[in-house]
Amino acid sequence: MKRMKFALCFGNRGFMPGELILGARTDMIKAVTDAGYDYMIMDEELTRYGAVETRDEGRLYAAWLKAHEGEYDGVIFSMPIFVDENGAIEALRDAGVPILMQAYPDEIGKMDFQHRRDAYCGKFSVTDVFTQYNVPFTVMKPHVVHPNTAAFAKNLRDFAAVCRVVNGMRRFTIGCIGARTTAFKTTRFDEIALQKYGITVESFDLSELVHMVQKMKDEEPCVSERIERLNHYTNCSGVPTANMLTLAKISVVLDWYIETYHLDAISLRCWNEMETILRVCPCVLLSELNDRGIVASCEIDLCSAITMRAMNLASEQPTAVLDWNNNYGENENKVILFHCGPVAQTLMTEKGTVTEHKMFAKGDPGSGWGSNEGRIKAMPMTFSNCQTKDGKLIVYSAEGEFTGDEIENSFFGCGGVAEIPDLQNKLIKLARGGFKHHTSVGVGHMKHILDEAFKVYLHYEVTEI
């Protein structure tokens, strides 16, 4: 995996102690490399101390940044002292990526003119001017922080996650394979509204997939390779041979769509044609895609795929779309989140078992092989989803925990018990807000990262629940 790279930029002001700039260069390089990231930095000889103060120096830095466009994921603007905001805005107004504002703290006992930094105050001058110019930026706690501290290391990890979300969400493509499931108006969405946010939807008729599957020969190497992969991925020992061949073929075709159309995510019409025509249920195939890092949602819930992708980028771990499915006894802050089996194996307590989907087996035995059953493991999680309304993309996110509480064995599919603070009021807000019966979940607490990316850089409308 390619390592993230940050462009480093340093501010200056003539009457402040210049030697502090040189120290900042050393400090920041160490902080970034210790955190496992790459960096690029303008030559020290090009300006005084390699920093920007004047408008001309800012333009010089901007030209240097432009020459390296596409090579960096974000910019760290370091303020070792009370810097000049004119050089700063000239340098970074067209950076085109997230910008982290870092300002140095002063030290008690070093408040004389030779050592005092005043960056606490100067940071506001820079952020004020950037706001006037409508240039987005990121600020984090604490207000001032030394680069070589644990606090800044956390800032850097969070900023890297913000950069991944912003850069990965500004322009991407979702494949919509099949029309919206007729019974679910809840999963409707506005393609044109999404395009305004850089999200392209490519639609494919499900009959095309069915045709490609039906004409694919059992003996083709790609089919046997895919069967081997699925058998290694989960327990497919109970799946009849004919159904296993069909699942493998669908998996090959899904990969063909992804590769041919350069899809960053997919949403699949998973019922009921797959069951009635192909005699399989594709849950396990979506599970396997998600475990590979390719976001895949079911039931043509394309909006869930959007927030799944955001959390996948932030956490660098698989995500899942789940139903708000059941209360958990009398505990009003607990809920069973469930789906038939598209949950990535990584998010489960152990390897799943592919079964016949019990809902389809009830009315049409033999039609639903492909549900990957199991349980979701205990872990901190973030849940999020979105909708399109009046040309806007409206999103929510909040945090909770998968608890590991037991769910009886007769409960089919893949579920987990989640504990969410103030859940009942959150559910009321979701209902009043017109959000669907699905939510998407990701590993870890990352609401602050999503909020920063969604609000500051991507301009989604964020609803607090």
C-alpha distance (Angstrom), angle and dihedral (degrees) to the residues before:
residue distance angle dihedral
M1 . . .
K2 3.80 . .
R3 3.80 112.8 .
M4 3.76 117.6 -121.9
K5 3.79 116.7 -108.6
F6 3.79 129.2 -153.2
A7 3.78 127.7 -159.7
L8 3.81 109.5 -135.2
C9 3.78 120.7 -143.5
F10 3.81 127.7 179.3
G11 3.78 129.7 -161.1
N12 3.81 126.9 -141.5
R13 3.82 141.0 -174.4
G14 3.78 122.4 -163.2
F15 3.78 102.7 -127.0
M16 3.82 95.1 43.9
P17 3.84 121.6 91.0
G18 3.80 103.1 -76.7
E19 3.79 96.8 -164.6
L20 3.80 88.1 70.0
I21 3.82 88.3 69.1
L22 3.80 93.1 61.0
G23 3.78 90.4 50.6
A24 3.79 90.3 51.4
R25 3.80 91.7 56.0
T26 3.80 90.4 55.1
D27 3.81 92.9 43.8
M28 3.80 95.1 49.8
I29 3.80 95.4 46.0
K30 3.80 89.0 52.8
A31 3.82 92.7 47.1
V32 3.79 93.9 50.6
T33 3.80 96.8 44.1
D34 3.82 93.0 43.9
A35 3.82 87.6 55.4
G36 3.81 90.3 54.9
Y37 3.81 98.9 -106.3
D38 3.80 132.4 122.6
Y39 3.79 124.2 -124.9
M40 3.77 142.6 -162.7
I41 3.78 123.2 -153.8
M42 3.81 134.4 -175.8
D43 3.80 115.9 -111.6
E44 3.77 113.2 -87.2
E45 3.82 91.8 -133.0
L46 3.81 96.0 59.0
T47 3.81 94.4 76.5
R48 3.79 136.5 6.2
Y49 3.81 103.9 -61.1
G50 3.82 89.1 -13.5
A51 3.81 89.6 -78.8
V52 3.82 134.7 118.0
E53 3.78 124.3 -113.6
T54 3.79 111.2 138.7
R55 3.77 128.0 52.7
D56 3.81 89.9 -109.2
E57 3.80 91.0 53.7
G58 3.78 89.4 47.8
R59 3.79 90.7 52.7
L60 3.79 89.7 48.7
Y61 3.80 89.9 54.5
A62 3.81 91.3 45.5
A63 3.82 90.4 53.5
W64 3.81 89.9 49.1
L65 3.80 89.8 49.7
K66 3.81 91.1 48.3
A67 3.81 90.4 52.6
H68 3.80 88.4 57.2
E69 3.81 96.5 42.4
G70 3.80 111.9 151.9
E71 3.80 93.6 22.0
Y72 3.81 97.5 89.5
D73 3.81 132.6 57.4
G74 3.79 98.5 -157.8
V75 3.80 143.6 -10.8
I76 3.78 126.7 -115.7
F77 3.79 111.1 -154.5
S78 3.78 108.4 -160.9
M79 3.80 121.9 -159.6
P80 3.81 108.2 -166.1
I81 3.82 88.6 168.8
F82 3.81 139.4 6.8
V83 3.80 93.5 -59.3
D84 3.80 131.4 -160.5
E85 3.78 110.2 -96.2
N86 3.83 93.3 -155.9
G87 3.78 93.9 66.6
A88 3.79 90.8 41.8
I89 3.79 96.2 56.1
E90 3.81 93.0 43.7
A91 3.79 89.3 51.9
L92 3.81 98.6 48.4
R93 3.79 110.9 22.0
D94 3.83 90.6 102.2
A95 3.80 98.6 33.8
G96 3.80 90.8 121.0
V97 3.81 94.3 -155.6
P98 3.81 134.9 76.8
I99 3.81 115.0 -69.3
L100 3.80 122.6 -149.2
M101 3.80 115.3 -152.3
Q102 3.82 111.6 -146.4
A103 3.81 122.9 179.7
Y104 3.79 127.3 -175.7
P105 3.81 123.1 -119.9
D106 3.79 122.7 -125.7
E107 3.79 120.0 -121.8
I108 3.78 125.7 -128.4
G109 3.79 106.4 -114.7
K110 3.80 92.5 30.2
M111 3.77 100.6 75.8
D112 3.80 97.8 116.2
F113 3.79 119.2 113.1
Q114 3.81 93.1 -97.9
H115 3.79 93.9 57.6
R116 3.80 109.1 21.9
R117 3.81 112.6 110.5
D118 3.84 106.1 -173.6
A119 3.84 88.8 -163.1
Y120 3.82 89.0 136.0
C121 3.80 87.6 70.0
G122 3.78 97.6 31.9
K123 3.79 93.2 57.7
F124 3.81 88.5 68.9
S125 3.80 91.7 54.5
V126 3.79 90.4 55.5
T127 3.80 96.3 43.9
D128 3.81 90.4 46.2
V129 3.80 92.4 54.9
F130 3.80 93.2 44.0
T131 3.81 88.1 52.8
Q132 3.81 90.5 50.3
Y133 3.81 89.3 53.0
N134 3.82 91.3 45.4
V135 3.80 91.7 -121.7
P136 3.83 110.0 150.4
F137 3.79 119.8 -131.4
T138 3.78 141.1 168.3
V139 3.80 125.8 -117.6
M140 3.78 123.6 -178.1
K141 3.78 141.1 -177.2
P142 2.99 128.7 -54.2
H143 3.79 100.5 45.2
V144 3.80 91.0 -138.4
V145 3.80 122.7 26.2
H146 3.80 136.9 166.0
P147 3.83 112.7 -120.2
N148 3.80 93.0 -129.1
T149 3.80 96.6 61.9
A150 3.80 135.3 96.4
A151 3.81 89.2 -116.1
F152 3.79 92.2 59.5
A153 3.81 91.6 43.5
K154 3.81 87.3 59.5
N155 3.81 90.6 46.1
L156 3.78 88.5 52.7
R157 3.82 93.7 50.3
D158 3.79 90.9 48.8
F159 3.80 92.1 46.2
A160 3.80 90.7 50.5
A161 3.81 88.3 53.8
V162 3.82 91.0 49.3
C163 3.80 89.2 51.4
R164 3.79 92.1 50.8
V165 3.80 91.9 50.9
V166 3.81 95.4 44.7
N167 3.79 96.7 43.7
G168 3.81 92.0 42.9
M169 3.81 95.9 46.5
R170 3.81 102.0 42.0
R171 3.77 91.1 81.2
F172 3.79 125.4 6.0
T173 3.80 141.8 133.6
I174 3.81 130.3 -122.8
G175 3.77 121.2 -164.3
C176 3.80 113.9 -140.0
I177 3.81 104.3 -158.9
G178 3.79 106.7 -166.0
A179 3.77 132.7 -1.2
R180 3.78 122.8 -71.5
T181 3.77 110.7 -72.1
T182 3.80 102.2 -96.9
A183 3.80 96.3 -130.6
F184 3.83 94.4 52.1
K185 3.79 113.2 73.8
T186 3.80 84.6 157.0
T187 3.82 89.4 79.2
R188 3.81 96.4 55.7
F189 3.81 117.2 129.2
D190 3.81 141.1 177.3
E191 3.81 113.3 -114.5
I192 3.80 94.2 -167.7
A193 3.81 92.0 52.0
L194 3.81 89.6 51.2
Q195 3.80 91.5 50.0
K196 3.81 89.4 58.6
Y197 3.80 86.1 63.3
G198 3.80 93.6 48.2
I199 3.82 95.0 -99.6
T200 3.80 112.0 134.1
V201 3.81 118.8 -162.2
E202 3.81 117.9 -154.5
S203 3.81 112.2 -165.7
F204 3.80 125.7 -154.4
D205 3.78 129.7 -175.4
L206 3.79 112.1 -116.3
S207 3.82 90.2 -136.0
E208 3.80 88.2 69.0
L209 3.80 90.5 58.1
V210 3.80 91.3 46.3
H211 3.81 90.8 50.9
M212 3.81 93.2 49.9
V213 3.79 90.9 49.1
Q214 3.79 94.1 48.2
K215 3.80 94.9 49.9
M216 3.83 94.8 46.3
K217 3.81 111.4 104.6
D218 3.80 120.1 -125.0
E219 3.80 90.5 -131.0
E220 3.80 96.6 58.3
P221 3.85 111.0 121.4
C222 3.79 91.9 -128.9
V223 3.82 89.7 61.1
S224 3.80 96.1 52.4
E225 3.81 90.2 43.8
R226 3.78 90.3 53.4
I227 3.80 93.0 48.0
E228 3.79 88.4 53.3
R229 3.78 90.9 49.7
L230 3.81 93.5 49.8
N231 3.82 92.2 46.7
H232 3.79 88.9 52.7
Y233 3.79 91.9 45.3
T234 3.80 99.0 53.4
N235 3.79 142.4 -12.1
C236 3.80 106.3 -71.7
S237 3.80 95.5 157.4
G238 3.81 94.1 117.1
V239 3.80 96.7 50.5
P240 3.84 114.2 107.3
T241 3.81 114.2 -117.2
A242 3.80 95.7 -113.6
N243 3.81 92.9 51.1
M244 3.81 91.1 46.0
L245 3.78 90.6 54.3
T246 3.78 90.3 51.3
L247 3.80 93.3 48.8
A248 3.80 89.7 51.1
K249 3.81 91.8 50.3
I250 3.81 92.7 49.9
S251 3.80 89.0 50.1
V252 3.81 90.5 53.0
V253 3.80 91.2 48.8
L254 3.82 92.6 49.1
D255 3.80 89.2 53.3
W256 3.81 88.8 49.6
Y257 3.81 90.8 55.8
I258 3.79 91.4 47.4
E259 3.80 94.0 49.7
T260 3.80 98.3 38.5
Y261 3.79 96.6 48.2
H262 3.83 97.0 31.8
L263 3.79 92.0 -121.3
D264 3.80 118.4 -173.9
A265 3.82 92.4 -166.9
I266 3.79 139.0 0.2
S267 3.78 138.2 -147.4
L268 3.79 116.5 -159.1
R269 3.81 133.9 -155.6
C270 3.79 94.5 -130.9
W271 3.80 101.6 176.8
N272 2.87 152.3 90.8
E273 3.83 104.6 -19.1
M274 3.81 93.0 53.5
E275 3.78 88.6 57.4
T276 3.80 99.6 40.6
I277 3.83 96.6 41.5
L278 3.81 106.6 24.9
R279 3.83 97.0 26.2
V280 3.81 94.7 -133.8
C281 3.78 139.6 99.2
P282 3.85 112.3 -136.6
C283 3.83 98.5 -147.5
V284 3.81 95.1 114.0
L285 3.81 90.9 50.6
L286 3.80 91.3 56.2
S287 3.80 88.9 46.2
E288 3.79 90.8 54.5
L289 3.81 93.0 46.6
N290 3.81 91.2 51.3
D291 3.78 90.4 49.5
R292 3.81 88.2 54.5
G293 3.79 89.3 54.6
I294 3.82 94.7 -104.9
V295 3.79 106.0 127.5
A296 3.79 111.1 -128.5
S297 3.80 126.9 174.6
C298 3.79 128.9 -173.9
E299 3.83 134.4 -135.9
I300 3.82 90.4 36.3
D301 3.78 87.9 -76.4
L302 3.76 92.8 158.6
C303 3.80 93.7 164.9
S304 3.80 90.0 60.6
A305 3.81 88.5 52.8
I306 3.81 88.6 58.3
T307 3.80 94.8 57.4
M308 3.81 90.9 37.9
R309 3.80 88.2 58.2
A310 3.79 92.6 48.0
M311 3.81 92.4 52.5
N312 3.79 92.0 42.6
L313 3.81 89.0 55.7
A314 3.80 93.1 45.3
S315 3.80 97.3 47.4
E316 3.81 100.1 26.5
Q317 3.80 86.0 -136.8
P318 3.81 133.2 104.6
T319 3.79 121.5 -80.8
A320 3.80 133.4 -158.6
V321 3.78 141.7 -153.1
L322 3.81 113.6 -131.8
D323 3.79 140.8 177.3
W324 3.79 121.9 -113.8
N325 3.76 83.3 -124.3
N326 3.82 119.7 159.8
N327 3.76 143.7 4.4
Y328 3.81 113.9 -117.5
G329 3.76 105.4 -130.4
E330 3.80 114.9 -74.2
N331 3.81 96.7 -30.8
E332 3.80 104.7 112.3
N333 3.81 93.1 -165.1
K334 3.80 94.2 55.9
V335 3.79 127.6 79.9
I336 3.78 136.1 171.8
L337 3.80 109.1 -121.8
F338 3.80 110.3 -162.2
H339 3.75 148.3 164.9
C340 3.78 133.6 177.4
G341 3.79 94.8 -101.2
P342 3.83 116.5 -58.2
V343 3.83 92.2 116.1
A344 3.81 113.7 122.9
Q345 3.80 114.0 -107.7
T346 3.82 88.5 -125.0
L347 3.81 89.6 66.4
M348 3.81 94.1 50.7
T349 3.79 130.5 89.3
E350 3.80 90.9 -121.3
K351 3.76 142.2 -17.5
G352 3.79 111.2 -48.5
T353 3.78 130.2 -127.9
V354 3.80 121.8 -124.7
T355 3.79 109.8 -132.4
E356 3.75 140.1 165.3
H357 3.82 108.2 -81.9
K358 3.79 103.1 -106.1
M359 3.79 94.3 -145.4
F360 3.81 92.5 58.6
A361 3.80 94.5 36.6
K362 3.81 89.1 60.1
G363 3.80 94.7 64.6
D364 3.81 103.5 18.2
P365 3.81 112.4 25.2
G366 3.81 115.1 -148.6
S367 3.80 95.2 22.7
G368 3.80 102.7 98.2
W369 3.81 110.4 55.8
G370 3.81 109.5 147.9
S371 3.80 109.9 63.7
N372 3.81 107.7 133.8
E373 3.79 103.2 -147.7
G374 3.80 126.3 -160.6
R375 3.80 142.7 98.2
I376 3.80 133.2 -77.5
K377 3.78 113.3 -115.3
A378 3.81 126.6 -120.3
M379 3.81 111.2 -91.2
P380 3.78 143.4 128.0
M381 3.78 109.5 -88.1
T382 3.78 144.7 -177.3
F383 3.79 121.6 -143.7
S384 3.78 125.0 -158.1
N385 3.77 143.5 158.2
C386 3.78 141.2 166.6
Q387 3.78 145.7 -153.2
T388 3.79 137.4 -161.1
K389 3.80 116.5 -122.2
D390 3.80 131.4 163.3
G391 3.79 91.0 -10.4
K392 3.81 93.4 -51.9
L393 3.78 133.1 112.8
I394 3.79 107.0 -133.2
V395 3.80 119.2 -167.7
Y396 3.79 140.0 177.9
S397 3.79 133.7 -167.8
A398 3.79 135.4 180.0
E399 3.81 138.6 159.2
G400 3.77 139.4 -114.1
E401 3.80 142.8 138.6
F402 3.76 135.8 -96.9
T403 3.78 99.1 -133.1
G404 3.78 105.5 -162.0
D405 3.82 90.2 -124.8
E406 3.78 112.0 160.3
I407 3.78 122.1 -95.4
E408 3.81 114.9 -164.0
N409 3.80 116.9 -100.4
S410 3.80 93.5 -118.7
F411 3.85 90.0 64.0
F412 3.82 102.0 103.0
G413 3.78 129.1 -143.7
C414 3.78 125.3 21.8
G415 3.80 117.8 -47.5
G416 3.75 142.7 154.7
V417 3.79 137.5 -168.7
A418 3.79 112.8 -112.7
E419 3.79 125.2 -165.4
I420 3.79 112.8 -153.3
P421 3.82 123.6 178.8
D422 3.81 113.6 -117.4
L423 3.79 89.4 1.6
Q424 3.80 97.2 164.2
N425 3.79 93.7 57.5
K426 3.80 90.2 45.5
L427 3.81 90.1 53.6
I428 3.79 90.9 51.4
K429 3.81 90.2 52.5
L430 3.80 91.3 48.7
A431 3.81 91.0 50.1
R432 3.81 93.5 46.3
G433 3.81 89.9 45.6
G434 3.79 93.8 55.7
F435 3.79 96.5 -116.9
K436 3.79 120.2 158.2
H437 3.80 133.3 -106.4
H438 3.81 89.7 -100.9
T439 3.77 130.5 77.6
S440 3.78 128.2 -177.3
V441 3.79 121.9 -131.9
G442 3.79 134.7 -156.7
V443 3.78 136.1 -174.3
G444 3.80 117.1 -91.8
H445 3.79 136.0 6.4
M446 3.79 108.2 -63.3
K447 3.80 107.5 144.5
H448 3.81 90.1 119.7
I449 3.80 89.9 54.6
L450 3.81 93.8 47.6
D451 3.80 92.3 46.3
E452 3.81 91.2 51.7
A453 3.79 92.9 49.1
F454 3.81 96.3 40.8
K455 3.81 98.5 43.7
V456 3.80 105.7 31.5
Y457 3.79 103.3 35.3
L458 3.82 111.7 13.7
H459 3.83 97.0 38.1
Y460 3.79 96.6 -138.9
E461 3.79 115.3 160.0
V462 3.80 105.4 -108.8
T463 3.81 120.9 -151.2
E464 3.80 116.2 -159.1
I465 3.76 113.5 -140.9
